[in-house]
Amino acid sequence: MATLDEITARFKEAVGTDSGLGKSLKFDLKGDGFIHIDGGSVTNEDAPADCTVQVSKEDFESLAAGKLDPTMAFMQGKIKIQGDMAIAMKLQGLMGKLS
C-alpha cells in the first residue's frame, strides 16, 4: 500500500501545472491525511475546497488502480462527496493518470 507522500507525488505528476478541474478539490482519506488540489498546487493541507471527496486510503488506491468503479463505490457509500459534484465528475481523467 502506498504512503500518503507517494500518493501526493503521483498527484503532483498527474496534475502538472493545472489540474483542469477549474476549482479546488480535497481528498479526505479518513484519518490517513488529506490531498488538496487547487490549479497546479497539490498539498497535504486540510484547507477548504469547492469539493471534498471522503474515501478510505485503501478504497482510494483501488479507484486509482481501476479496480474499483467510482459509481459503484459512491452507491455503496465508500465515497462521500461534499460540495460541487461537477468537480468530482471531472476527476476520472485525472485519476486515470495516477496509475
N, C-alpha and C positions, 0 to 999 in steps of 0.2 A: 504494500500500500504506500502511496506517495505521501511525502510530508507536505505541510502547508506551503513551505518555501518552494518545493518542487512544483506544486500546482500553480503557485503565483508566477514562477519563472515561465511556465508553459503559457500562461495567460499573457504575460508581457510580450512573449514572442508572437502569439496569435494576434494580439491587439495591434502591435506595431505603433504607428503614430496616431491611429484613430480606430476606435472600436467599431465605428459605423453604426452605433446604436442611437446616436443623436441625443441621448440623455444618460444620466448616471444610473449605475446598477450595482447592487451589492449582493453577494452570496453570503448568507449566514449559515455556516457549517455546523450549527447546533453544538456549540461548545468546543469545536476544533478550530475556531478562528473565523476570520472574515476575508473576503476578497472584494475590494471596492474598485470599480472600473468607471472612469469618467474621461471620455475622449481617449487620449493616448496614455492616460495615467492609470497604473494598476498598483494598488497598495493593499495592506492588510488592516487598514483603518476601519473602525466601526463608525463610519461617517454617514450622515443622512444621504439617501439616494432616492431617485424618482421611482425605482422599482427594487424591491428586496425579494430574493429567492431564498427560501429557507429549505435546506436539504442536508441530510447527513453526509459526511465526507465519503463514506462508503458508497452511498447511492450516487453522489456527485461523480465519483470515479467511474461507476458503471455507466452513467449517462455519457461522460466524456469518451468512454471506450466504445460507445454504440451498443452496449449490452443491455441497456435499459431504455425503453421507449419513453420519451418525455410525456406524451399524452397519458399513457398508462400510469406512469409514476404520479402524475397530477391527480388522476382519477382515484388512485389507491391511497392518496394522502401522503405520499412520500415526498412530494414537493408542495410547498405552500408559497403563494405569490401575493405580495402586498404592494399596492401602488399601481403603476401604469403597466397593465397587462400587455400592451402593444410592444413594450421593450422586451419582455420575456419572449414574445413571439419571434423577435428578431435574433434570438440567441442561437438558433440552430446552426446558422452559418459560422458563428464564432466557435461554438462547441466542436464543430467538425474539424477545426484547425488544431485542436488540442491533442489529438491522438498521435 
